[in-house]
Amino acid sequence: QKLLGLNNDGSYNDFTKTWSNPQYISTIQYWVYDYKNPIGILNRAIYPDVEERGPYAYDEIIKNENIDFSTDGEKMAFSQRIIYKFNPSKSCKGCDPINDTVIVPDVSFMIGMDTLDQQLETLFNNPEVAGFCELLMNGNLPNVNATAECIKLRNLIIGELGTMMDVFDVSPFVNVTVDQLIFSGYQAPMINKVVNKLVWFVNNFIGMKILNETAPQYVLLNSENATTDQLYYVWTGKSDRQKTGFILRWDNMTNASLPSEGDFLPKSWWPSFNATWCKNGKNALRLDGTNGDYFQNFVKKTDRLPVFIYDLCRTSYLAYDRDVTVEGIPGYRFVLPADEFDMTNPDNCGFCNPLKYGAYETPKDARCMPTGLLDLSNCQNGAPIMLSKPHFYQAEPVVSRFVPRFKPNYDADETMLDIEPYTGTVLAAQKRSQINVLVNQLAHVNAYTVLRPGAYPLVWSNESFYMDEGTKSQLNQIYVPKKIVTIVCWCVFGLGVLFFLVGAIVLIGTAVQVERKRK
């Protein structure tokens, strides 16, 4: 039975001791998409052509720390820290994340263009600036409508932002190392080279602080190497073993504005939860299940297993897929079903965010992205990040055909969790996902009017877990006797059948002899 708690002497009980310092084999592999046709994408509206580089494999050392139990033993607090170490032997031959470079869409460019658009709106809507512009127009062009001419000037400036990008050597694509993209980060060129310099120039030219500078930014996809931000509060299972490890709430230790709200996620993550058109919006805020380290005993095929996945900013429900055998131990395979990313499902409406610019065949201000994409922008500090299954597996055709090279399939792209059903022990797991950046068409900027709007893939990852030798030995202690009993039963059954056949043959032979004697 799974119970998180202490022994009478204050030490961790066996289950807590094993859980706090897990020994299972954990690895995360990254495949990075190297774009081969950025010029064609920008100038001729060509679909992305990418080369997959990888895997770049990192061993994960997982530590559950800051463990603290409530006085009644019903609840426990803990944080989880993961250390990533590059493992060349598990990576592609000759791969070196420090020196290997790739061309990828620049997340900061999309953020910067949106920021610049907002800054220009603030600038031109400022009464002093508008008055100054109209004064200039009236003084130099007395016979024209000064307000209309100022609007034309604003549109002209916005339309020529592409030329400005060339001057500052900034593009929607950036050349970075694999390590910079994933772990160490690179300086956001759009923010640091363009936006802040323009803000400084405007404020100094006008002589007053109208616009605010944006803090220098770095772009990286995994910022949690050897750090921990989340403090989780879970049930220990003292009163109900089926609820062991179920998350009650969590706090962000570095951002006090981002705790869960009881058993609900932050409302700022999924603001459509209370939209008038979304009847089941609170489903998006539900905080349920464990973090996936283990599950309750006696798992059934009909179960939908709740798991809170922080990377997805949501609770997901795993569904039974098939029976499997992992190193001789039978189990059930659960997967992340396609309906978890189905944005036409009324139960998923809370995960929708109205589109500011439109994408694919979806118009501006549409309620949802196409099926297969999860918009994480509100839980990623406004970064236009879209999550999907690798290679857009199970996404709508309009999404999956966006990158012609992609050939999605179950074995490579599905998230899988193999569980021993009697104990709820994880035998093996493959958590697969793809990070994409939403690229807008920027129709008002002359240089980018043909840029296809959609989710441009950056990397996909496979985070794998395999049971350690100790766990396998413990499970074999359960299954070896069962196998022996099964074998003995079949042997007894076989002997019974054999004796029955021998008896039948003897009986038939005796009957034949008796019949012959009568004749």
Secondary structure, 3 states (H helix, E strand, C coil): CCCCCECCCCCECHHHHHHHCCCCEEEEEEEEEEECCHHHHHHHCCCCCEEEEEEEEEEEEEEEEEEEECCCCCEEEEEEEEEEEECHHHCCCCCCCCCCEEEEECHHHHHHHHHHHHHHHHHHHCHHHHHHHHHHHHHHCCCCCHHHHHHHHHHHHHHCHHHHHHHCCCCCEEEEEHHHHHHHCEECHHHHHHHHHHHHHHHHHHCCCCCCCCCCCEECCCCCECCCCEEEEEECCCCCHHHCCCEEEEEECCCCCCCCECCECCCCCCHHHHCCCCCCHHHHHECCCECCCCCCCCCCCCCEEEEEEHHHCEEEEEEEEEEEEECCEEEEEEECCHHHHCCCCHHHHHHCCCCCCCECCECCCCCCCCCCCEECHHHCCCCCEEEECHHHCCCCHHHHCCCCCCCCCHHHHCCEEEEECCCCEEEEEEEEEEEEEEECCCCCCHHHCCCCCEEEEEEEEEEEEECCHHHHHHHHHHHHHHHHHHHHHHHHHHHHHHHHHHHHHHHHHHHHHHHHHHC
